[in-house]
């Protein structure tokens, strides 16, 4: 299409700029299309007015058809179908007139004209196709009125054809221009997406700043709490409580080890009693149940009585082989020689002291404040991490969008070069650099 370059080379006033800002590209294309389709802009307004006048004349003819009296010499069946078809035809034609609304006088670009032409032509074709099925019957009843409507429709079509006559034989140019407008819309959409993502990044960065400031203030308050006398008391109590709990765990383990060797022999006695091999007294059953309960619970005030009862039972009855029986009796003697009451007293003492320390800790509100601050810092850091990861993802997304935008721009400039026969450079102005 270098003919456009030749066409304008000798017309200094028609010189097409080879560098154009994207936001001015629409008006630049209007100028290019006016040069390509010479005469279109000059005659368009007059044709708009002529088309509006012809539309009004068509509407008048439709009204005359609507109000006309049918020929009286038609058979009843033709009369019936013709009248119904006339009503349908009138309705469709009125709807066509309603659609013939010309663009404003200032809208004379090829794109506006072509879109208007295609829209009205499509409507006309649809209406004519619908009425063609029954127009024979309508023409039979109202021949003069139908001819008048058909004549007006032909004239509407003729004006539409004159409207786009400067485009005749330039289908390839129109296709190129259509691709350009399509590319422009794709570029605008990409730019909108980039702008939206940049806005989200700015909002997220502001939130990150707020979170960092909140973390900083909370950490400052934690340092302040660390030097408070009340907090030092909390630290002492917590250290004591940890020591108590450690000793409790050790003592509980020792108690478990004391009663563990009795579990199998006691289980055997319980099984033999349940199967009827032996008959235990209620007292012995109570003793077995107590000694088989969790060791700390087994270490109660009656533990020694229960151990002696089991010892006596195993001495008088051959319930198991001698080796196991002797081993069990030895362990019972070991337990009876152990200060079980002292162990229980120490365990109870630890429980009491732990409860007392926890009670004293509960009244020191500075601990609750510190716990809340630590939780707030943890939550804020988690939120900050998620926001920073989201910002990084958005930035990567913007880079992808910019690559796609760059590719579209290259294609756009190529298409513009094909149309004008010149190398055209399109400039862009980005309002933000948050993605960099």
HELIX and SHEET records of a PDB file:
HELIX    1   1 UNK A    3  UNK A    9  1                                   7    
HELIX    2   2 UNK A   12  UNK A   14  5                                   3    
HELIX    3   3 UNK A   22  UNK A   24  5                                   3    
HELIX    4   4 UNK A   25  UNK A   36  1                                  12    
HELIX    5   5 UNK A   40  UNK A   67  1                                  28    
HELIX    6   6 UNK A   76  UNK A   99  1                                  24    
HELIX    7   7 UNK A  110  UNK A  132  1                                  23    
HELIX    8   8 UNK A  135  UNK A  141  1                                   7    
HELIX    9   9 UNK A  143  UNK A  163  1                                  21    
HELIX   10  10 UNK A  165  UNK A  167  5                                   3    
HELIX   11  11 UNK A  171  UNK A  226  1                                  56    
HELIX   12  12 UNK A  229  UNK A  260  1                                  32    
HELIX   13  13 UNK A  263  UNK A  275  1                                  13    
HELIX   14  14 UNK A  282  UNK A  292  1                                  11    
HELIX   15  15 UNK A  295  UNK A  298  1                                   4    
HELIX   16  16 UNK A  303  UNK A  316  1                                  14    
HELIX   17  17 UNK A  322  UNK A  336  1                                  15    
HELIX   18  18 UNK A  340  UNK A  362  1                                  23    
HELIX   19  19 UNK A  365  UNK A  420  1                                  56    
SHEET    1   A 2 UNK A  19  UNK A  21  0                                        
SHEET    2   A 2 UNK A 425  UNK A 427  1                                        
END                                                                             
